[in-house]
Amino acid sequence: MELGVLILDDEEIILDGLCHFPWKDYGCTVVAKAEDGEKGLALMTVHKPDIILSDIKMPEMNGLEFARRAKEICPEVEIILLTGYDDFEFAKSAIHIGVSEYLLKPVNFKEMHTAVGKVCCKIRSTRKVQRDYAELQRKYQKTIPAVRRKVISDLIYGRFNDSKEMQKRLENLNIYIEQYVLVYGSIHADEGKERAGLEPNLFDFVVENICEEFLKQTGQQVYYEFDNLGYCFIVTFPRHMAEKDCEVCCEQACEKIQKNIREVLQVEMAFGISRQEKNLFRMNHAYEQALEACEQGAYLGEGSGILTYADVADIKLPVWRVSDGEKKRLLSELMQGNIETAKKLIQEIFEQCPDIETIRYNVMEVMLLSVQYLADRRIVEHTDKENSIFITECLKKVYESHTKQAVLSVLKSIVEYLAERNRDERLSRNQKSAKSMMEYIEENYGEDLSLDTLADHFKLSKTYINRLLKNYSGKSFLEILLKCRMEKAEDLIAQGEHKIYEIAEMVGYHDQSYFIRVFKRYYGVTPNVYKRI
């Protein structure tokens, strides 16, 4: 990358000399020269130099004023000023303006080489960073559609732990959904085998585009996701639009899609339509509603029909339940011992639950799942009888609670109890493991002992072993091993029955001189001196 240089000096001989500096060695070319600042500014706009080399003392406009105005025109230009005075105030002014370097006259060419080299390196380094950043931005922009689809997919299947974090992800991707309906479509099983003679990917592409085209005419935005059996579309609507209107619009769009799919691909497509929903984090429920409606069409002999969840629901209100994704999030917080986060999550999950009986049913399900989950991992190690008593007492409390908040308070207290038990059990297990490791070190200190040895013996990672030992004893593996070896060496020296090299071997050191250095560093004296104390 060749850099352009503009040179200013009112003395022709100096100007000529500066132009003959070996700029080529630095990948630079002199693009223009001038005798004063006014001409220099005019040349700047034409040649747009990367580097300016200017004398500070020039007629009409001095170098500092020129540098200030040059920076206004082109903030990225690098400026080297030549001055006849070594003045601190001048240096401060130059730094304030943004001058990169300044050199004292008469110019020392060694310093000139250094200054030019620094400035060129700075420009190229900055531009490389800019290019790299621009390339990253370009690559990121290309991935945005895929990232958006991943986020939407996570919402549909409930694959997220933190709703606030998910909200940030949506905002960063400019996904704003006020209310939505989820539409699930599937190709008729018998005809789908043929796939209109198209490759599977091409077939899916055609279906996706036809669906997206008609659904976009209905709502504000359409997001989609495929699973193994069908096509899932989230159709968004403005907040003011009535619930029934949202669902009707989707039904009408599905009718047009069916007709188009039939004409283009010669296959029949069935649709299930969820209820309108405002809560983004209930999208998994909307997905299950749409899927159930679509499947019910097949059971009713309407394989290519269009059914809404309202058509197939047994009750007027949707069958509400805690989604698999929400259960996983809660169990994750439970396992980590995050009690307050788990309580907030419970409140958030049950916020939309319609009635007390539905809450009771779902609370019992979550409670039993939590107990079983921890029992399967041998964390809450109750006997069958103890488990039965615990569950019976919890169920009794749930049935004795007559308000939504009272039932949720029971669940929160159960989760808190289980989280604390989990934490206590983990702590107990970790202490047992750390104690076993300490005993292993005590028994094998004389061998070539290392973290790798412990990792192989206990089937755990080195990092985890070191952390366990640190938490249990306050010392790292090496500190524990050193203490053990030094204390044993001290005992052997006190007994006086062995030579120093024998003791070194006995406590795990094959190099006597190294053992002596380690011993002195630990006790402050050599083994021989220690023996005489």
Secondary structure as UniProt FT lines:
FT   STRAND          3..8
FT   HELIX           12..19
FT   HELIX           23..26
FT   STRAND          28..34
FT   HELIX           37..47
FT   STRAND          51..55
FT   HELIX           63..73
FT   TURN            75..76
FT   STRAND          78..83
FT   HELIX           88..97
FT   STRAND          101..104
FT   HELIX           109..157
FT   HELIX           163..172
FT   TURN            173..174
FT   STRAND          179..187
FT   HELIX           189..192
FT   TURN            193..194
FT   HELIX           195..197
FT   HELIX           200..216
FT   TURN            217..218
FT   STRAND          222..226
FT   STRAND          231..237
FT   TURN            239..240
FT   HELIX           243..265
FT   STRAND          269..273
FT   HELIX           280..282
FT   HELIX           283..299
FT   TURN            300..301
FT   TURN            303..304
FT   STRAND          306..308
FT   HELIX           309..312
FT   HELIX           324..336
FT   HELIX           339..349
FT   HELIX           350..352
FT   HELIX           356..376
FT   TURN            377..378
FT   HELIX           384..400
FT   HELIX           404..444
FT   TURN            445..446
FT   HELIX           451..458
FT   HELIX           462..473
FT   HELIX           477..495
FT   HELIX           500..506
FT   TURN            507..508
FT   HELIX           512..523
FT   HELIX           527..532
//
